[in-house]
Amino acid sequence: MKSLGYEHLRRHDLRHTGLTWMADTGVPLHVLRLIAGHGSLHTTSATSTPTCTPSSAPANPSAPT
């Protein structure tokens, strides 16, 4: 990461971001646990908190309103 100019970014941060983005799209927690290789759902839920709720996310952002 440092060689790319991202001194502040760690691989672990990208892993967390990926899990969060997947949670945002509705990937079930038990599937995220398998992807992450976590031993428990508790660990996964602590590291992949969705950042939006289905009601606040547009179903089709390109659809006319």
N, C-alpha and C positions, 0 to 999 in steps of 0.2 A: 504494500500500500504506500509506503514511504517513497518508493521509487517512482510512483505515479503522481506524487504530489499531494497525497491524502494522509498526512502525518497523523491527523486527529482520528482517522477511521481505522477500526480494527476488523478483522474477519468476523469476529463474534457479533459486531454491530450489524454487518451485512446479513448474517444468519438470522438475527432477531428481526430485521426489517423484512426479510423474505417470508418468515413465518407470519408476521403481522399482515403483510399484503395478502397472503393466502387466506388468513382468517377473515380479512375484509371481504374477500370474494365468496365467503361461505364455506370454505373447506372445513369439514367437521374436525373437532378437537382431537378425536381418536386417530384420524388420518394424519394430522399435523404431528402428533406424538410419534407415529411410525416414521414419518419423513425426517424428523429431528433426531430420532434415535433415543428419545427420552425414556426412562424407565417408568415414569408415572405421569398421569394426566395432570397432576398438580404442578409439576415442573413445566409442562407445556403451557398450561393456562397462565402461569406467571410470566412466561416469555413471549407469548403471542396474543396479546390483548388486541381485539379488533379496535380500529380507530374510528369506525363509523358504524351506524346501525342501518339495517336494511331500509328503514323508513326514511332515513336522511340521504341515502344514496340514490341518485337517479337510476331508474331501471334501464333507460336508453338515453344517454346524454345527447345523442344526435337527433332524437325525435322532436318534431315541432311541438311547441307548447301553446 
